[in-house]
Amino acid sequence: MVEKIIILDTLADMNNLFNRRTQSQKGFFKKNPLNKPACRFVLLCALILTPVFYAQADQPQKTFSIPTAGNPLGRSMMCENIIDNHPLNETVLFSIAKGKAVCFSYMTRVSKKIVLFHNWYKADKLSSRFPLSIEPLQGFTWSKIELRESDQGPWRVEITDESGNLLKILRFSITD
C-alpha cells in the first residue's frame, strides 16, 4: 500500500512538473519578441532569399569569351598545377615563388582530333605559342610556362583553333 502511494505521489509530481514546463514554454512564446508577425515575415524572407544570395556569390572566373559558331571550348582556366589530369588551385594571380603558371582547357563535342593553340602574351607581346592536340576520348589539354623574375606583370592567354579563330581569352598577373 505504501508503494502505491509513493508511485501515485511520484506520478502527481511528474504531472505537476510537466504542467509547469508547458506553461513556462507557452509564456516563452507569448513573451518572445521574435513571435511578432513582422519578425516572422522577415525571417521567412531571409530563409527564402538565402539560397539566391549563395548562388550569386558563386560567380565563374572572370574570363572573356568570344562566341563563335560551334565553339567546342567547354571550360578554360588558369591554375597552379595539374594533378591526375585535373587543374589544381584555379587562380588569376601567380607568385614567382610558385615557379609556374598553367593554362588548362577542356573541350566538349570532340569527335575527332583537334588542335588548339595557347598563345601566351606578356603586356601585349607574344611570349610563347603552344600547339596542343586533343584526342576524342581525352577532351582536355594544358600548357605551362616557368616563371622568372622578369615575368612580373599582366599576362593573357589567347586560345585559338587551327584556323586562328579566337575561342577565349584568360587574363592573369604574375607577382613576386
Buried (B, 14 or more C-beta within 10 A) or exposed (E): EEEEEEEEEEEEEEEEEEEEEEEEEEEEEEEEEEEEEEEEEEEEEEEEEEEEEEEEEEEEBEBEBEEBEEBBBEBBBBBBBBEEEEBEEEBBEBBBEBEEBBBBBBBEEBEEEBEBBBBBBBEEEEEEEBEBEBEEEBBBBBBBBEBEEEBBEEBBBBBBBEEEEBBBBBBBBBEE
